[in-house]
Structure formats: C-alpha cells, structure tokens
C-alpha cells in the first residue's frame, strides 16, 4: 500500500511525510513548534521538510507579529490540492484495513494507541 502511495506522490513531486505534514496543519495555520510533536519528528528533520515544502510551493511560513520567534505554517492552494489527494489515500488505506482486520482487534488497537497518547501527553514526552 505504501509503495502505491509513494508512486502517486512521486507524480506530484511529493512524499508521505509531506502528506502527513499537510494533513497535520490546521485550516488557519499551525505553529511550527506544534507540528514536530504532533508528527513525532525531530526539529531538524521537520525544518528540512518544511523548507522543501515551501520551496515546492506546498506551504508558506510567516512570523508572528508580536513574537518574531514564532513561525506559523499555512497551506497554499497547491498544498490544499495535494492534501485532498493524501486524504483520499488515507481513507482508502483505512477501508482496506477494516476489510482485513477484525473490528474487535481494531478496537483494541485504537484503545492502546489512545492510552499511549494519554501517557505521552501526561508526562510531556515529545513536547
């Protein structure tokens, strides 16, 4: 499934991390410092990815008027178009998994993921 996704992404000069980034940015923009923990990426890796995405026209970065250290990430028209493609592939992947994995196992999986996320949030791990 990821090979098929990568092939589709390559057609528009994009990658899975780019898609995940676009899916993680809020409609009104997202602070760059919020993306790393949300995506589980190190700041250096995220910075390189955002630079590439900006150069390719998927996002823009703006500094906060009050605190110039804060950078907000906004999606461009090109980024929104690609995000829709990415969303479609995520839905297809979810449907495929629902077909091959029994629902009770998926419920346990999501319960465990929720517990892990709560523990990470509670202990301020990765953010």
The 8 nearest C-alpha neighbors of each residue, nearest first, counted from 0:
[[1, 3, 2, 4, 92, 5, 88, 95],
 [2, 0, 4, 3, 5, 15, 6, 92],
 [3, 1, 5, 4, 0, 6, 7, 8],
 [2, 4, 6, 0, 1, 5, 7, 8],
 [3, 5, 1, 7, 6, 2, 8, 0],
 [4, 6, 8, 2, 7, 3, 1, 9],
 [5, 7, 3, 9, 4, 8, 2, 10],
 [8, 6, 4, 10, 5, 9, 3, 11],
 [7, 9, 13, 5, 10, 6, 14, 11],
 [8, 10, 12, 6, 11, 13, 7, 5],
 [11, 9, 8, 7, 12, 6, 13, 5],
 [10, 12, 9, 13, 8, 7, 81, 14],
 [11, 13, 9, 10, 8, 14, 55, 7],
 [14, 12, 8, 9, 11, 17, 15, 10],
 [15, 13, 17, 16, 8, 18, 5, 9],
 [14, 16, 18, 17, 19, 5, 13, 8],
 [17, 15, 19, 18, 14, 20, 48, 13],
 [18, 16, 20, 14, 15, 19, 21, 13],
 [17, 19, 15, 21, 20, 16, 85, 22],
 [18, 20, 16, 22, 17, 21, 15, 23],
 [19, 21, 23, 17, 18, 22, 16, 24],
 [20, 22, 18, 23, 24, 19, 82, 17],
 [21, 23, 19, 20, 24, 18, 82, 86],
 [24, 22, 20, 21, 19, 25, 34, 37],
 [25, 23, 21, 29, 22, 28, 20, 26],
 [26, 24, 28, 27, 29, 23, 22, 73],
 [25, 27, 28, 24, 73, 74, 29, 23],
 [28, 26, 25, 29, 73, 24, 74, 72],
 [29, 27, 73, 25, 72, 26, 24, 71],
 [28, 30, 72, 71, 24, 25, 31, 73],
 [29, 31, 71, 32, 33, 70, 72, 34],
 [30, 32, 34, 33, 71, 70, 72, 29],
 [31, 33, 30, 34, 35, 36, 70, 69],
 [34, 32, 30, 31, 35, 36, 37, 29],
 [33, 35, 37, 31, 32, 36, 38, 30],
 [36, 34, 40, 38, 37, 39, 33, 32],
 [37, 35, 39, 126, 38, 125, 34, 33],
 [38, 36, 34, 35, 39, 33, 23, 40],
 [37, 39, 35, 36, 40, 34, 20, 23],
 [38, 40, 36, 35, 37, 41, 125, 34],
 [41, 39, 35, 38, 45, 42, 36, 44],
 [40, 42, 44, 43, 45, 35, 39, 36],
 [41, 43, 45, 44, 46, 35, 40, 32],
 [44, 42, 46, 45, 41, 47, 40, 48],
 [45, 43, 47, 41, 46, 42, 48, 40],
 [46, 44, 48, 42, 47, 43, 49, 40],
 [45, 47, 43, 49, 44, 48, 42, 50],
 [48, 46, 50, 44, 45, 49, 51, 43],
 [47, 49, 45, 51, 50, 46, 52, 44],
 [50, 48, 52, 46, 51, 47, 53, 45],
 [49, 51, 47, 53, 48, 52, 46, 54],
 [52, 50, 54, 48, 49, 53, 55, 47],
 [51, 53, 49, 55, 57, 50, 54, 58],
 [52, 54, 58, 56, 50, 55, 51, 59],
 [55, 53, 51, 52, 56, 50, 57, 58],
 [56, 54, 52, 53, 57, 51, 58, 12],
 [55, 57, 53, 54, 58, 52, 77, 75],
 [58, 56, 78, 52, 77, 75, 53, 55],
 [59, 57, 74, 53, 75, 73, 56, 52],
 [58, 60, 73, 53, 72, 74, 61, 75],
 [59, 61, 72, 71, 73, 70, 58, 62],
 [62, 60, 71, 70, 63, 59, 72, 73],
 [61, 63, 70, 67, 69, 71, 64, 60],
 [62, 64, 67, 66, 69, 65, 70, 61],
 [65, 63, 66, 67, 62, 69, 61, 68],
 [64, 66, 63, 67, 69, 62, 68, 70],
 [67, 65, 63, 68, 69, 64, 62, 70],
 [66, 68, 63, 69, 62, 64, 65, 70],
 [69, 67, 66, 70, 62, 63, 65, 64],
 [70, 68, 63, 67, 62, 66, 71, 30],
 [69, 71, 62, 61, 31, 30, 63, 60],
 [72, 70, 30, 61, 29, 60, 31, 28],
 [71, 73, 60, 29, 28, 59, 31, 30],
 [74, 72, 28, 59, 58, 60, 71, 75],
 [73, 75, 58, 78, 57, 79, 59, 76],
 [74, 76, 78, 58, 77, 57, 79, 73],
 [75, 77, 79, 78, 80, 74, 57, 58],
 [78, 76, 80, 75, 57, 79, 81, 56],
 [77, 79, 57, 75, 81, 74, 76, 80],
 [80, 78, 82, 76, 81, 77, 75, 74],
 [79, 81, 77, 83, 78, 82, 76, 84],
 [80, 82, 84, 78, 83, 79, 85, 77],
 [81, 83, 79, 85, 84, 80, 21, 78],
 [82, 84, 86, 81, 80, 85, 87, 79],
 [85, 83, 81, 87, 82, 86, 88, 80],
 [84, 86, 82, 88, 87, 83, 18, 81],
 [87, 85, 83, 89, 88, 84, 82, 90],
 [86, 88, 84, 90, 85, 89, 83, 91],
 [87, 89, 91, 85, 90, 86, 92, 84],
 [88, 90, 92, 86, 91, 87, 93, 85],
 [89, 91, 93, 87, 88, 92, 94, 86],
 [92, 90, 88, 94, 89, 93, 95, 87],
 [91, 93, 95, 89, 90, 94, 88, 96],
 [94, 92, 90, 96, 95, 91, 89, 97],
 [95, 93, 97, 91, 92, 96, 90, 98],
 [94, 96, 92, 98, 93, 97, 91, 99],
 [97, 95, 93, 99, 98, 94, 100, 92],
 [98, 96, 94, 95, 100, 99, 93, 102],
 [97, 99, 95, 96, 100, 94, 101, 93],
 [98, 100, 96, 97, 95, 101, 94, 102],
 [101, 99, 97, 96, 98, 102, 105, 104],
 [100, 102, 104, 103, 105, 99, 97, 98],
 [101, 103, 105, 104, 106, 100, 97, 107],
 [104, 102, 106, 105, 101, 107, 100, 108],
 [105, 103, 107, 106, 102, 101, 108, 100],
 [104, 106, 108, 102, 107, 103, 109, 101],
 [105, 107, 103, 109, 104, 108, 110, 102],
 [108, 106, 110, 104, 105, 109, 111, 103],
 [109, 107, 105, 111, 106, 110, 104, 112],
 [110, 108, 112, 106, 111, 107, 113, 105],
 [109, 111, 107, 113, 108, 112, 106, 114],
 [110, 112, 114, 108, 113, 109, 107, 115],
 [113, 111, 109, 115, 114, 110, 116, 108],
 [112, 114, 110, 116, 111, 115, 109, 117],
 [115, 113, 111, 117, 112, 116, 118, 110],
 [114, 116, 112, 118, 113, 117, 119, 111],
 [117, 115, 119, 113, 118, 114, 120, 112],
 [118, 116, 120, 114, 119, 115, 121, 113],
 [119, 117, 121, 115, 116, 120, 122, 114],
 [118, 120, 124, 116, 122, 117, 121, 123],
 [121, 119, 123, 117, 118, 122, 116, 124],
 [122, 120, 118, 119, 123, 117, 124, 116],
 [121, 123, 119, 124, 120, 118, 117, 125],
 [124, 122, 120, 126, 121, 119, 125, 118],
 [123, 125, 119, 122, 126, 120, 121, 118],
 [126, 124, 36, 123, 39, 119, 120, 35],
 [125, 36, 123, 124, 120, 35, 33, 37]]
